[in-house]
Amino acid sequence: MPITAPIAAHTPSGAFERLLTIMDDLRINCPWDKKQTLESLRHLTIEETYELSDAILSGEMEEIKKELGDLMLHLVFYARIASETDSFNITGVLNGICDKLINRHPHIYSDTHVNNEDDVKRNWEQIKLKEGNKSVLGGVPASLPALVKASRIQEKARGVGFDWDNKEQVWAKVEEELQEFKEEYNVTGDNTIDHDKAEGEFGDLLFSLINYARFIGINPEDALEKTNRKFIKRFQYLESKAKEQGKNLHDMNLAEMDVFWEEAKKV
């Protein structure tokens, strides 16, 4: 006999309870949901997170809403699986994050005074150390993409006061790293390159550029992704125009392709 699905609720608590009830039903009765483990869901959660990121960058609110729902399902799913071995449950998860937020916002829930968001971040990192973290950088996931990781490392260092005083100093560091990379890349007259050293200097250059972006309020991940999308759009325009004229990109020279590329910039 079919299970009657919970009807739509009109309050946050009611809607959340509805999701929990559906999750319980699926875990017990659906062959696919019954088979899932924390490990099997992991890669799917990563995919859902990237889909939410795409929706945010596109600015489509309905897509953002949908992807938030997908991600919320995963969070509830993990808690449901853990509850089956009495490891933890959704109540513990929610109370845990509530306790953390209260503890790390003493300027709201206690008598600590702050002047600005930098004070808030500094207090946050200091409290984390008191909670047992051995390093300010210990909370940066090792598996983060390198560009995102660099941003998080720099933000956390800034949270304890390890930062430049002004953007001019940061830009000077960018120019210094660029010069060092150029010198390493052209280290000999015969263009022989020590690849490891050149790679190291290039890494330093990227790190300094990410630092400058952070300092002037630009998210480097967002900036690069927008450039990626811009390039894809223009390149696909180039492919489309070439196809219209019965041409293959492999058979076109750069000057011919550049005509379509310049057109794409105006579209």
LOSEMAR-533542 format. One record per residue (C-alpha): x, y, z. Coordinates in steps of 0.2 Angstrom, whole numbers, plus 5000, padded with zeros to 4 digits. Each point is the difference from the previous one (the first is absolute). Layout:
<sites>
XYZ/...
</sites>
This chain:
<sites>
500050005000/500750174995/500650115014/499150175001/501350144997/500050145013/499150154994/500850174997/500450105016/499950195002/501350035013/501949965000/499949885014/498549914992/500949994983/501649935008/498949875009/499249954984/501749984992/500649895015/498449894998/500349984981/501849955004/499549875012/498749934988/501349994986/501449925011/498849865004/499149974984/501050064985/501349884993/501250134995/499950105016/500149855011/501749964992/500950175002/501450035013/501050155005/501349954988/498849974985/499250175003/501650105001/500450024981/498150044997/500150145014/501550084992/499150004983/498550085008/501150135008/500750054983/498350004992/499550135014/501550104996/499650004982/498250065004/500750145011/501250064986/498550004988/499050105011/498449894997/499150015017/498849854996/501649894996/500850065016/498449955009/500049834992/501849965003/499950055018/498649875002/501149874992/501450045012/498850015015/499549824995/501849945001/500350085017/498449915007/500549844991/501750005009/499250035017/498749864997/501449874996/501050055015/498549985011/499849824995/501649965009/499750125015/501550114994/498950165000/498450064993/499350164992/499550075017/501849995006/500650074983/498950165002/500450025018/501849984997/500150144987/498950115011/501249985015/501550044988/499250164994/499550065018/501849965006/500950084985/498950165001/500450075018/499750174993/498149954998/499849875014/501250075013/500950165005/501450004987/500150174990/500550014982/500250154988/499949914983/500049844991/501949985001/499849995019/498649874998/501249894989/501450025012/498949955015/499449854989/501749944997/500650025018/498549915006/500349854988/501849995008/499350005017/498849864995/501549894996/500550044982/501949994999/500250134986/499050144993/500249914983/499549835007/498250034994/500550024982/499449834991/501549924991/498949954986/499550184995/500450054983/501750105000/499250174996/498749995013/501249935013/501250154997/498650125003/499549915016/501849995006/500250194998/498350045008/500449905015/501850075002/499150174999/498949955014/501450005012/500850164993/501349934988/499750114985/500650154990/499650185005/499450064983/499749944983/501550094993/501149885010/499149854993/500150064982/501950035003/500149815005/499149954984/501350104990/501449925010/499349834997/499750034981/501850064998/500749855009/498949884989/500750094984/501849995006/499849815004/499149974984/501350084990/501549955011/501249954986/500350074982/499649834992/498250005008/500449855011/498850015014/500149925018/498149944999/499949985019/500650175004/499050084987/498449915006/500450065018/500250184994/498449994990/499149935016/500750155010/499350124987/498349925000/499950005019/500550195000/498750044987/498749915010/500550105015/499850164991/498349954994/499549965018/500750175006/499050104988/498449905002/500049894985/499649815002/501349924988/499049844998/498550104994/501150114989/500849854992/498449914997/499250154992/501550014988/499849814997/498250034995/500450154989/501349904991/498949854997/498650114994/501150094987/500949844995/498349914997/499550164989/501649974990/499649824998/498250044994/500650144988/501349884992/498749864998/498850134992/501350034987/500449824997/501750015008/500949905013/501050085014/501549884996/500150074983/499950195004/501550115005/500050115015/499650164990/498549924993/499449945017/500450175008/498750084989/498649905008/500850025017/499850194998/498249984995/499749895015/500650145012/498650114993/498649875002/
</sites>
